[in-house]
């Protein structure tokens, strides 16, 4: 177990962590992408619901 934890620490030291500006930019991109996909799904659902209501 101790050997494993030492290996984990060694690997963590090799990780290239993002800078704060990179982190904020990538977070904004993800939030924007999710909002676009959410809006698309909402409008598709709204259209399908309208069509189904008209068919009754």
LUMLUMDREN-2810 file (N, C-alpha, C; in Angstrom, 1 decimal):
<atoms>
<atom><aa>X</aa><ch>A</ch><at>N</at><xx>0.8</xx><yy>-1.2</yy><zz>0.0</zz></atom>
<atom><aa>X</aa><ch>A</ch><at>CA</at><xx>0.0</xx><yy>0.0</yy><zz>0.0</zz></atom>
<atom><aa>X</aa><ch>A</ch><at>C</at><xx>0.9</xx><yy>1.3</yy><zz>0.0</zz></atom>
<atom><aa>X</aa><ch>A</ch><at>N</at><xx>1.9</xx><yy>1.3</yy><zz>0.8</zz></atom>
<atom><aa>X</aa><ch>A</ch><at>CA</at><xx>2.8</xx><yy>2.4</yy><zz>0.9</zz></atom>
<atom><aa>X</aa><ch>A</ch><at>C</at><xx>3.5</xx><yy>2.6</yy><zz>-0.5</zz></atom>
<atom><aa>X</aa><ch>A</ch><at>N</at><xx>3.9</xx><yy>1.5</yy><zz>-1.1</zz></atom>
<atom><aa>X</aa><ch>A</ch><at>CA</at><xx>4.5</xx><yy>1.6</yy><zz>-2.4</zz></atom>
<atom><aa>X</aa><ch>A</ch><at>C</at><xx>3.6</xx><yy>2.3</yy><zz>-3.4</zz></atom>
<atom><aa>X</aa><ch>A</ch><at>N</at><xx>2.3</xx><yy>1.9</yy><zz>-3.4</zz></atom>
<atom><aa>X</aa><ch>A</ch><at>CA</at><xx>1.3</xx><yy>2.4</yy><zz>-4.3</zz></atom>
<atom><aa>X</aa><ch>A</ch><at>C</at><xx>1.2</xx><yy>3.9</yy><zz>-4.0</zz></atom>
<atom><aa>X</aa><ch>A</ch><at>N</at><xx>1.1</xx><yy>4.4</yy><zz>-2.8</zz></atom>
<atom><aa>X</aa><ch>A</ch><at>CA</at><xx>0.9</xx><yy>5.8</yy><zz>-2.5</zz></atom>
<atom><aa>X</aa><ch>A</ch><at>C</at><xx>2.1</xx><yy>6.6</yy><zz>-2.9</zz></atom>
<atom><aa>X</aa><ch>A</ch><at>N</at><xx>3.3</xx><yy>6.0</yy><zz>-2.8</zz></atom>
<atom><aa>X</aa><ch>A</ch><at>CA</at><xx>4.5</xx><yy>6.7</yy><zz>-3.2</zz></atom>
<atom><aa>X</aa><ch>A</ch><at>C</at><xx>4.5</xx><yy>6.9</yy><zz>-4.8</zz></atom>
<atom><aa>X</aa><ch>A</ch><at>N</at><xx>4.0</xx><yy>5.9</yy><zz>-5.4</zz></atom>
<atom><aa>X</aa><ch>A</ch><at>CA</at><xx>3.9</xx><yy>5.9</yy><zz>-6.9</zz></atom>
<atom><aa>X</aa><ch>A</ch><at>C</at><xx>2.9</xx><yy>7.0</yy><zz>-7.3</zz></atom>
<atom><aa>X</aa><ch>A</ch><at>N</at><xx>1.8</xx><yy>7.1</yy><zz>-6.5</zz></atom>
<atom><aa>X</aa><ch>A</ch><at>CA</at><xx>0.8</xx><yy>8.1</yy><zz>-6.8</zz></atom>
<atom><aa>X</aa><ch>A</ch><at>C</at><xx>1.3</xx><yy>9.5</yy><zz>-6.7</zz></atom>
<atom><aa>X</aa><ch>A</ch><at>N</at><xx>2.1</xx><yy>9.7</yy><zz>-5.6</zz></atom>
<atom><aa>X</aa><ch>A</ch><at>CA</at><xx>2.7</xx><yy>11.0</yy><zz>-5.4</zz></atom>
<atom><aa>X</aa><ch>A</ch><at>C</at><xx>3.7</xx><yy>11.4</yy><zz>-6.5</zz></atom>
<atom><aa>X</aa><ch>A</ch><at>N</at><xx>4.5</xx><yy>10.4</yy><zz>-6.9</zz></atom>
<atom><aa>X</aa><ch>A</ch><at>CA</at><xx>5.4</xx><yy>10.6</yy><zz>-8.0</zz></atom>
<atom><aa>X</aa><ch>A</ch><at>C</at><xx>4.7</xx><yy>11.0</yy><zz>-9.3</zz></atom>
<atom><aa>X</aa><ch>A</ch><at>N</at><xx>3.6</xx><yy>10.3</yy><zz>-9.6</zz></atom>
<atom><aa>X</aa><ch>A</ch><at>CA</at><xx>2.8</xx><yy>10.6</yy><zz>-10.8</zz></atom>
<atom><aa>X</aa><ch>A</ch><at>C</at><xx>2.2</xx><yy>12.0</yy><zz>-10.7</zz></atom>
<atom><aa>X</aa><ch>A</ch><at>N</at><xx>1.6</xx><yy>12.4</yy><zz>-9.5</zz></atom>
<atom><aa>X</aa><ch>A</ch><at>CA</at><xx>1.0</xx><yy>13.6</yy><zz>-9.4</zz></atom>
<atom><aa>X</aa><ch>A</ch><at>C</at><xx>2.0</xx><yy>14.8</yy><zz>-9.6</zz></atom>
<atom><aa>X</aa><ch>A</ch><at>N</at><xx>3.2</xx><yy>14.6</yy><zz>-9.2</zz></atom>
<atom><aa>X</aa><ch>A</ch><at>CA</at><xx>4.2</xx><yy>15.6</yy><zz>-9.4</zz></atom>
<atom><aa>X</aa><ch>A</ch><at>C</at><xx>4.5</xx><yy>15.8</yy><zz>-10.9</zz></atom>
<atom><aa>X</aa><ch>A</ch><at>N</at><xx>4.2</xx><yy>14.9</yy><zz>-11.8</zz></atom>
<atom><aa>X</aa><ch>A</ch><at>CA</at><xx>4.4</xx><yy>15.0</yy><zz>-13.2</zz></atom>
<atom><aa>X</aa><ch>A</ch><at>C</at><xx>3.3</xx><yy>15.7</yy><zz>-13.9</zz></atom>
<atom><aa>X</aa><ch>A</ch><at>N</at><xx>2.2</xx><yy>15.8</yy><zz>-13.3</zz></atom>
<atom><aa>X</aa><ch>A</ch><at>CA</at><xx>1.0</xx><yy>16.4</yy><zz>-13.9</zz></atom>
<atom><aa>X</aa><ch>A</ch><at>C</at><xx>1.3</xx><yy>17.9</yy><zz>-14.2</zz></atom>
<atom><aa>X</aa><ch>A</ch><at>N</at><xx>0.8</xx><yy>18.3</yy><zz>-15.4</zz></atom>
<atom><aa>X</aa><ch>A</ch><at>CA</at><xx>0.9</xx><yy>19.7</yy><zz>-15.8</zz></atom>
<atom><aa>X</aa><ch>A</ch><at>C</at><xx>-0.4</xx><yy>20.4</yy><zz>-15.5</zz></atom>
<atom><aa>X</aa><ch>A</ch><at>N</at><xx>-0.5</xx><yy>21.1</yy><zz>-14.3</zz></atom>
<atom><aa>X</aa><ch>A</ch><at>CA</at><xx>-1.7</xx><yy>21.7</yy><zz>-13.9</zz></atom>
<atom><aa>X</aa><ch>A</ch><at>C</at><xx>-2.0</xx><yy>23.0</yy><zz>-14.7</zz></atom>
<atom><aa>X</aa><ch>A</ch><at>N</at><xx>-3.3</xx><yy>23.3</yy><zz>-15.0</zz></atom>
<atom><aa>X</aa><ch>A</ch><at>CA</at><xx>-3.6</xx><yy>24.5</yy><zz>-15.8</zz></atom>
<atom><aa>X</aa><ch>A</ch><at>C</at><xx>-3.4</xx><yy>25.7</yy><zz>-14.9</zz></atom>
<atom><aa>X</aa><ch>A</ch><at>N</at><xx>-3.1</xx><yy>26.8</yy><zz>-15.6</zz></atom>
<atom><aa>X</aa><ch>A</ch><at>CA</at><xx>-3.0</xx><yy>28.1</yy><zz>-14.9</zz></atom>
<atom><aa>X</aa><ch>A</ch><at>C</at><xx>-4.4</xx><yy>28.6</yy><zz>-14.7</zz></atom>
<atom><aa>X</aa><ch>A</ch><at>N</at><xx>-4.6</xx><yy>29.6</yy><zz>-13.8</zz></atom>
<atom><aa>X</aa><ch>A</ch><at>CA</at><xx>-5.9</xx><yy>30.1</yy><zz>-13.5</zz></atom>
<atom><aa>X</aa><ch>A</ch><at>C</at><xx>-6.6</xx><yy>30.7</yy><zz>-14.8</zz></atom>
<atom><aa>X</aa><ch>A</ch><at>N</at><xx>-5.9</xx><yy>31.4</yy><zz>-15.6</zz></atom>
<atom><aa>X</aa><ch>A</ch><at>CA</at><xx>-6.6</xx><yy>31.9</yy><zz>-16.8</zz></atom>
<atom><aa>X</aa><ch>A</ch><at>C</at><xx>-7.0</xx><yy>30.8</yy><zz>-17.8</zz></atom>
<atom><aa>X</aa><ch>A</ch><at>N</at><xx>-6.2</xx><yy>29.7</yy><zz>-17.9</zz></atom>
<atom><aa>X</aa><ch>A</ch><at>CA</at><xx>-6.6</xx><yy>28.6</yy><zz>-18.7</zz></atom>
<atom><aa>X</aa><ch>A</ch><at>C</at><xx>-7.8</xx><yy>27.9</yy><zz>-18.1</zz></atom>
<atom><aa>X</aa><ch>A</ch><at>N</at><xx>-7.8</xx><yy>27.7</yy><zz>-16.8</zz></atom>
<atom><aa>X</aa><ch>A</ch><at>CA</at><xx>-8.9</xx><yy>27.1</yy><zz>-16.1</zz></atom>
<atom><aa>X</aa><ch>A</ch><at>C</at><xx>-10.2</xx><yy>27.9</yy><zz>-16.3</zz></atom>
<atom><aa>X</aa><ch>A</ch><at>N</at><xx>-10.1</xx><yy>29.2</yy><zz>-16.2</zz></atom>
<atom><aa>X</aa><ch>A</ch><at>CA</at><xx>-11.3</xx><yy>30.0</yy><zz>-16.3</zz></atom>
<atom><aa>X</aa><ch>A</ch><at>C</at><xx>-11.8</xx><yy>30.0</yy><zz>-17.8</zz></atom>
<atom><aa>X</aa><ch>A</ch><at>N</at><xx>-10.9</xx><yy>30.0</yy><zz>-18.7</zz></atom>
<atom><aa>X</aa><ch>A</ch><at>CA</at><xx>-11.3</xx><yy>30.0</yy><zz>-20.2</zz></atom>
<atom><aa>X</aa><ch>A</ch><at>C</at><xx>-11.9</xx><yy>28.7</yy><zz>-20.5</zz></atom>
<atom><aa>X</aa><ch>A</ch><at>N</at><xx>-11.4</xx><yy>27.6</yy><zz>-20.1</zz></atom>
<atom><aa>X</aa><ch>A</ch><at>CA</at><xx>-11.9</xx><yy>26.3</yy><zz>-20.4</zz></atom>
<atom><aa>X</aa><ch>A</ch><at>C</at><xx>-13.2</xx><yy>26.0</yy><zz>-19.7</zz></atom>
<atom><aa>X</aa><ch>A</ch><at>N</at><xx>-13.4</xx><yy>26.5</yy><zz>-18.5</zz></atom>
<atom><aa>X</aa><ch>A</ch><at>CA</at><xx>-14.6</xx><yy>26.4</yy><zz>-17.8</zz></atom>
<atom><aa>X</aa><ch>A</ch><at>C</at><xx>-15.7</xx><yy>27.2</yy><zz>-18.5</zz></atom>
<atom><aa>X</aa><ch>A</ch><at>N</at><xx>-15.4</xx><yy>28.4</yy><zz>-19.0</zz></atom>
<atom><aa>X</aa><ch>A</ch><at>CA</at><xx>-16.4</xx><yy>29.2</yy><zz>-19.7</zz></atom>
<atom><aa>X</aa><ch>A</ch><at>C</at><xx>-16.8</xx><yy>28.5</yy><zz>-21.0</zz></atom>
<atom><aa>X</aa><ch>A</ch><at>N</at><xx>-15.8</xx><yy>27.9</yy><zz>-21.7</zz></atom>
<atom><aa>X</aa><ch>A</ch><at>CA</at><xx>-16.2</xx><yy>27.2</yy><zz>-22.9</zz></atom>
<atom><aa>X</aa><ch>A</ch><at>C</at><xx>-17.1</xx><yy>26.0</yy><zz>-22.6</zz></atom>
<atom><aa>X</aa><ch>A</ch><at>N</at><xx>-16.9</xx><yy>25.3</yy><zz>-21.5</zz></atom>
<atom><aa>X</aa><ch>A</ch><at>CA</at><xx>-17.8</xx><yy>24.2</yy><zz>-21.2</zz></atom>
<atom><aa>X</aa><ch>A</ch><at>C</at><xx>-19.2</xx><yy>24.7</yy><zz>-20.8</zz></atom>
<atom><aa>X</aa><ch>A</ch><at>N</at><xx>-19.2</xx><yy>25.7</yy><zz>-20.0</zz></atom>
<atom><aa>X</aa><ch>A</ch><at>CA</at><xx>-20.6</xx><yy>26.3</yy><zz>-19.7</zz></atom>
<atom><aa>X</aa><ch>A</ch><at>C</at><xx>-21.3</xx><yy>26.8</yy><zz>-20.9</zz></atom>
<atom><aa>X</aa><ch>A</ch><at>N</at><xx>-20.6</xx><yy>27.5</yy><zz>-21.8</zz></atom>
<atom><aa>X</aa><ch>A</ch><at>CA</at><xx>-21.2</xx><yy>28.0</yy><zz>-23.0</zz></atom>
<atom><aa>X</aa><ch>A</ch><at>C</at><xx>-21.7</xx><yy>26.8</yy><zz>-23.9</zz></atom>
<atom><aa>X</aa><ch>A</ch><at>N</at><xx>-20.9</xx><yy>25.8</yy><zz>-24.0</zz></atom>
<atom><aa>X</aa><ch>A</ch><at>CA</at><xx>-21.3</xx><yy>24.6</yy><zz>-24.8</zz></atom>
<atom><aa>X</aa><ch>A</ch><at>C</at><xx>-22.5</xx><yy>23.9</yy><zz>-24.3</zz></atom>
<atom><aa>X</aa><ch>A</ch><at>N</at><xx>-22.5</xx><yy>23.7</yy><zz>-23.0</zz></atom>
<atom><aa>X</aa><ch>A</ch><at>CA</at><xx>-23.7</xx><yy>23.1</yy><zz>-22.3</zz></atom>
<atom><aa>X</aa><ch>A</ch><at>C</at><xx>-24.9</xx><yy>23.9</yy><zz>-22.5</zz></atom>
<atom><aa>X</aa><ch>A</ch><at>N</at><xx>-24.8</xx><yy>25.3</yy><zz>-22.4</zz></atom>
<atom><aa>X</aa><ch>A</ch><at>CA</at><xx>-26.0</xx><yy>26.1</yy><zz>-22.6</zz></atom>
<atom><aa>X</aa><ch>A</ch><at>C</at><xx>-26.5</xx><yy>26.0</yy><zz>-24.0</zz></atom>
<atom><aa>X</aa><ch>A</ch><at>N</at><xx>-25.6</xx><yy>25.9</yy><zz>-25.0</zz></atom>
<atom><aa>X</aa><ch>A</ch><at>CA</at><xx>-26.0</xx><yy>25.8</yy><zz>-26.4</zz></atom>
<atom><aa>X</aa><ch>A</ch><at>C</at><xx>-26.7</xx><yy>24.5</yy><zz>-26.6</zz></atom>
<atom><aa>X</aa><ch>A</ch><at>N</at><xx>-26.2</xx><yy>23.4</yy><zz>-26.1</zz></atom>
<atom><aa>X</aa><ch>A</ch><at>CA</at><xx>-26.8</xx><yy>22.1</yy><zz>-26.3</zz></atom>
<atom><aa>X</aa><ch>A</ch><at>C</at><xx>-28.1</xx><yy>22.0</yy><zz>-25.5</zz></atom>
<atom><aa>X</aa><ch>A</ch><at>N</at><xx>-28.2</xx><yy>22.6</yy><zz>-24.3</zz></atom>
<atom><aa>X</aa><ch>A</ch><at>CA</at><xx>-29.4</xx><yy>22.7</yy><zz>-23.6</zz></atom>
<atom><aa>X</aa><ch>A</ch><at>C</at><xx>-30.5</xx><yy>23.4</yy><zz>-24.3</zz></atom>
<atom><aa>X</aa><ch>A</ch><at>N</at><xx>-30.2</xx><yy>24.6</yy><zz>-24.9</zz></atom>
<atom><aa>X</aa><ch>A</ch><at>CA</at><xx>-31.1</xx><yy>25.3</yy><zz>-25.7</zz></atom>
<atom><aa>X</aa><ch>A</ch><at>C</at><xx>-31.6</xx><yy>24.5</yy><zz>-26.9</zz></atom>
<atom><aa>X</aa><ch>A</ch><at>N</at><xx>-30.7</xx><yy>23.9</yy><zz>-27.6</zz></atom>
<atom><aa>X</aa><ch>A</ch><at>CA</at><xx>-31.1</xx><yy>23.1</yy><zz>-28.8</zz></atom>
<atom><aa>X</aa><ch>A</ch><at>C</at><xx>-32.1</xx><yy>22.0</yy><zz>-28.4</zz></atom>
<atom><aa>X</aa><ch>A</ch><at>N</at><xx>-31.7</xx><yy>21.2</yy><zz>-27.3</zz></atom>
<atom><aa>X</aa><ch>A</ch><at>CA</at><xx>-32.6</xx><yy>20.1</yy><zz>-26.8</zz></atom>
<atom><aa>X</aa><ch>A</ch><at>C</at><xx>-34.0</xx><yy>20.7</yy><zz>-26.4</zz></atom>
<atom><aa>X</aa><ch>A</ch><at>N</at><xx>-34.0</xx><yy>21.9</yy><zz>-25.7</zz></atom>
<atom><aa>X</aa><ch>A</ch><at>CA</at><xx>-35.2</xx><yy>22.5</yy><zz>-25.3</zz></atom>
<atom><aa>X</aa><ch>A</ch><at>C</at><xx>-36.1</xx><yy>22.8</yy><zz>-26.5</zz></atom>
<atom><aa>X</aa><ch>A</ch><at>N</at><xx>-35.5</xx><yy>23.4</yy><zz>-27.5</zz></atom>
<atom><aa>X</aa><ch>A</ch><at>CA</at><xx>-36.4</xx><yy>23.8</yy><zz>-28.7</zz></atom>
<atom><aa>X</aa><ch>A</ch><at>C</at><xx>-36.8</xx><yy>22.6</yy><zz>-29.5</zz></atom>
<atom><aa>X</aa><ch>A</ch><at>N</at><xx>-36.0</xx><yy>21.6</yy><zz>-29.6</zz></atom>
<atom><aa>X</aa><ch>A</ch><at>CA</at><xx>-36.4</xx><yy>20.3</yy><zz>-30.2</zz></atom>
<atom><aa>X</aa><ch>A</ch><at>C</at><xx>-37.6</xx><yy>19.7</yy><zz>-29.4</zz></atom>
<atom><aa>X</aa><ch>A</ch><at>N</at><xx>-37.4</xx><yy>19.6</yy><zz>-28.1</zz></atom>
<atom><aa>X</aa><ch>A</ch><at>CA</at><xx>-38.5</xx><yy>19.1</yy><zz>-27.3</zz></atom>
<atom><aa>X</aa><ch>A</ch><at>C</at><xx>-39.8</xx><yy>19.9</yy><zz>-27.4</zz></atom>
<atom><aa>X</aa><ch>A</ch><at>N</at><xx>-39.6</xx><yy>21.2</yy><zz>-27.4</zz></atom>
<atom><aa>X</aa><ch>A</ch><at>CA</at><xx>-40.8</xx><yy>22.1</yy><zz>-27.6</zz></atom>
<atom><aa>X</aa><ch>A</ch><at>C</at><xx>-41.5</xx><yy>21.8</yy><zz>-28.9</zz></atom>
<atom><aa>X</aa><ch>A</ch><at>N</at><xx>-40.7</xx><yy>21.7</yy><zz>-30.0</zz></atom>
<atom><aa>X</aa><ch>A</ch><at>CA</at><xx>-41.3</xx><yy>21.4</yy><zz>-31.3</zz></atom>
<atom><aa>X</aa><ch>A</ch><at>C</at><xx>-42.0</xx><yy>20.1</yy><zz>-31.3</zz></atom>
<atom><aa>X</aa><ch>A</ch><at>N</at><xx>-41.4</xx><yy>19.0</yy><zz>-30.8</zz></atom>
<atom><aa>X</aa><ch>A</ch><at>CA</at><xx>-42.0</xx><yy>17.7</yy><zz>-30.8</zz></atom>
<atom><aa>X</aa><ch>A</ch><at>C</at><xx>-43.3</xx><yy>17.7</yy><zz>-29.9</zz></atom>
<atom><aa>X</aa><ch>A</ch><at>N</at><xx>-43.2</xx><yy>18.4</yy><zz>-28.8</zz></atom>
<atom><aa>X</aa><ch>A</ch><at>CA</at><xx>-44.4</xx><yy>18.5</yy><zz>-27.9</zz></atom>
<atom><aa>X</aa><ch>A</ch><at>C</at><xx>-45.5</xx><yy>19.2</yy><zz>-28.6</zz></atom>
<atom><aa>X</aa><ch>A</ch><at>N</at><xx>-45.2</xx><yy>20.2</yy><zz>-29.4</zz></atom>
<atom><aa>X</aa><ch>A</ch><at>CA</at><xx>-46.3</xx><yy>21.0</yy><zz>-30.1</zz></atom>
<atom><aa>X</aa><ch>A</ch><at>C</at><xx>-46.9</xx><yy>20.1</yy><zz>-31.2</zz></atom>
<atom><aa>X</aa><ch>A</ch><at>N</at><xx>-46.0</xx><yy>19.4</yy><zz>-31.9</zz></atom>
<atom><aa>X</aa><ch>A</ch><at>CA</at><xx>-46.5</xx><yy>18.5</yy><zz>-33.0</zz></atom>
<atom><aa>X</aa><ch>A</ch><at>C</at><xx>-47.4</xx><yy>17.4</yy><zz>-32.4</zz></atom>
<atom><aa>X</aa><ch>A</ch><at>N</at><xx>-47.0</xx><yy>16.8</yy><zz>-31.3</zz></atom>
<atom><aa>X</aa><ch>A</ch><at>CA</at><xx>-47.8</xx><yy>15.8</yy><zz>-30.6</zz></atom>
<atom><aa>X</aa><ch>A</ch><at>C</at><xx>-49.1</xx><yy>16.3</yy><zz>-30.1</zz></atom>
<atom><aa>X</aa><ch>A</ch><at>N</at><xx>-49.1</xx><yy>17.5</yy><zz>-29.6</zz></atom>
<atom><aa>X</aa><ch>A</ch><at>CA</at><xx>-50.4</xx><yy>18.1</yy><zz>-29.1</zz></atom>
<atom><aa>X</aa><ch>A</ch><at>C</at><xx>-51.4</xx><yy>18.4</yy><zz>-30.2</zz></atom>
<atom><aa>X</aa><ch>A</ch><at>N</at><xx>-50.8</xx><yy>18.8</yy><zz>-31.4</zz></atom>
<atom><aa>X</aa><ch>A</ch><at>CA</at><xx>-51.7</xx><yy>19.1</yy><zz>-32.5</zz></atom>
<atom><aa>X</aa><ch>A</ch><at>C</at><xx>-52.3</xx><yy>17.8</yy><zz>-33.1</zz></atom>
<atom><aa>X</aa><ch>A</ch><at>N</at><xx>-51.6</xx><yy>16.7</yy><zz>-32.9</zz></atom>
<atom><aa>X</aa><ch>A</ch><at>CA</at><xx>-52.1</xx><yy>15.4</yy><zz>-33.5</zz></atom>
<atom><aa>X</aa><ch>A</ch><at>C</at><xx>-53.3</xx><yy>14.8</yy><zz>-32.7</zz></atom>
<atom><aa>X</aa><ch>A</ch><at>N</at><xx>-53.5</xx><yy>15.3</yy><zz>-31.5</zz></atom>
<atom><aa>X</aa><ch>A</ch><at>CA</at><xx>-54.6</xx><yy>14.8</yy><zz>-30.6</zz></atom>
<atom><aa>X</aa><ch>A</ch><at>C</at><xx>-56.0</xx><yy>15.1</yy><zz>-31.2</zz></atom>
</atoms>
